[in-house]
Amino acid sequence: MVDFILSKCKTKAAFSAKLNKNGKLDLGKLKEKFEVVMETSILLVLKIEGIEIVVHRHGELLFKNCEDVSLMEKIAEEIYSSGLR
């Protein structure tokens, strides 16, 4: 179980997940496991269960167009479990 917090962004337009301890995500591992919508050197945009998630290398996840908190928690756990270094 990965220790993270899921909350509304400052703008209240989306939800974000952040690690409670410092950690980095291995974007290469995540690219192999999940559908990639867009890729840059510092982040990926993944599509999981129809939801786009902006995944930052430093560990922040930004969920676009989703209000289902339990689904976002499940997806965040899956991403963190798969990609934490």
C-alpha positions as CSV (number, residue, x, y, z in Angstrom):
1,M,0.0,0.0,0.0
2,V,1.5,3.3,-1.1
3,D,1.0,6.3,1.2
4,F,-0.6,9.2,-0.8
5,I,-3.2,11.9,-0.5
6,L,-6.0,12.6,-3.1
7,S,-7.5,16.1,-3.0
8,K,-9.1,18.8,-5.2
9,C,-6.6,20.9,-7.0
10,K,-6.2,24.6,-6.0
11,T,-8.4,25.6,-9.0
12,K,-11.0,23.0,-7.9
13,A,-11.1,21.9,-11.6
14,A,-9.6,18.5,-11.1
15,F,-8.3,16.1,-8.5
16,S,-4.6,15.4,-7.8
17,A,-2.8,12.7,-5.9
18,K,0.5,13.4,-4.2
19,L,2.9,11.1,-2.3
20,N,3.2,11.7,1.4
21,K,6.9,10.8,1.2
22,N,9.3,12.0,-1.5
23,G,9.5,9.6,-4.4
24,K,10.1,9.5,-8.1
25,L,8.1,7.6,-10.8
26,D,9.8,5.6,-13.5
27,L,8.0,6.8,-16.6
28,G,9.5,4.1,-18.7
29,K,7.9,1.4,-16.6
30,L,4.5,3.1,-16.7
31,K,4.7,3.5,-20.5
32,E,5.1,-0.3,-20.8
33,K,2.0,-1.0,-18.6
34,F,-0.5,1.7,-19.5
35,E,-2.0,3.3,-22.6
36,V,0.0,6.5,-23.3
37,V,-1.9,9.5,-24.8
38,M,1.1,11.9,-24.7
39,E,4.7,11.8,-23.6
40,T,7.3,14.4,-22.7
41,S,10.6,14.1,-20.9
42,I,9.1,15.0,-17.5
43,L,5.5,13.6,-17.7
44,L,3.1,11.2,-19.3
45,V,-0.6,11.5,-20.0
46,L,-2.1,8.0,-19.5
47,K,-5.6,6.8,-20.2
48,I,-6.8,4.2,-17.7
49,E,-10.5,3.1,-17.5
50,G,-11.4,6.0,-19.8
51,I,-9.8,8.7,-17.6
52,E,-6.8,10.8,-18.6
53,I,-4.2,11.1,-15.9
54,V,-1.2,13.5,-16.1
55,V,1.7,11.7,-14.4
56,H,4.6,13.8,-13.3
57,R,8.0,12.2,-12.8
58,H,8.1,13.8,-9.2
59,G,5.1,11.7,-8.3
60,E,2.1,14.0,-8.7
61,L,-1.0,12.6,-10.6
62,L,-3.6,14.9,-12.0
63,F,-7.0,13.4,-12.9
64,K,-8.9,15.0,-15.7
65,N,-12.7,15.0,-15.9
66,C,-13.3,12.5,-13.1
67,E,-15.3,12.9,-9.9
68,D,-15.2,9.2,-8.7
69,V,-12.9,9.4,-5.7
70,S,-12.8,5.6,-5.1
71,L,-11.8,5.0,-8.8
72,M,-9.1,7.7,-8.6
73,E,-7.7,6.1,-5.5
74,K,-7.6,2.7,-7.1
75,I,-5.9,4.1,-10.2
76,A,-3.4,6.1,-8.2
77,E,-2.5,3.0,-6.1
78,E,-2.0,1.0,-9.4
79,I,0.2,3.7,-10.9
80,Y,2.3,4.2,-7.7
81,S,2.7,0.4,-7.2
82,S,3.8,0.0,-10.8
83,G,6.1,3.0,-11.2
84,L,7.8,4.0,-7.9
85,R,11.5,3.7,-7.9
